[in-house]
């Protein structure tokens, strides 16, 4: 599940998510949501833990399908 989808389903704003994730900025959360930046490995672990595994590190990677 993508982070943006998780936040929408949980009715959380990027500001609220950044606050509970301790040390993550709101602008960083927004960049992750829109694919402009990929979280560091330690941040991905925190995200996966907080979301109960619904958002995984692979969810931040865009993979193009081979033709």
N, C-alpha and C positions, 0 to 999 in steps of 0.2 A: 504494500500500500504506500502510496506517495505521502509525503509529509503534509502537503496542502489538503489532501483528502482526509487524512486523520484529524487535522485541526478543525476542518469543517464539520466532520461527523461528531467530534467531541465538543463543538461550540467553543473552541479556544481561539483567541486572537494570537498573532505572532508575539505581541507584547506579553501576554499571559504565559505563553510557552517559554519564551526567553527567561522570564522571571523564575519559573519553576525549574528550569534547567541549570540555574546557578552559573553565572559567568558567561552565558551566551548573549550576544547582542541581538536586539530586535532586527537590525538591518541584516545581520548574518542569517537569522532565521528566514527572513523574507528571501534572501538570495538562494538559500537551500530550497525553499518552496518553489521558486521559479526556475530552478536549474542553472542559475548563474554561478553557483559555487557549490563545491562538494565539501561536506563536513570532514574534519580530521578524524582519524580512527578513534581517538578517545571520545570525541563528540558523538560519533556514530554509535558507540557502545552505550553512552548515556541515553541517546534517543531511543535505541532498541529497548533498553531497560524501562524507560519511562512509559513507552507505548505498549508495554507488555509483549513485545516482539512483533507488533503489527507493522511497524516501520523498521525495515532491515537495511544494512549497508548496501545491499544490491539495489534497493529502491532508489538510490541516488545516482545510479549508473545508467546512462542511456546506451543501449546496445542496438546497433543497426542490424536489421535482419539481412542475412546473406541472400543474394538473388540467385 
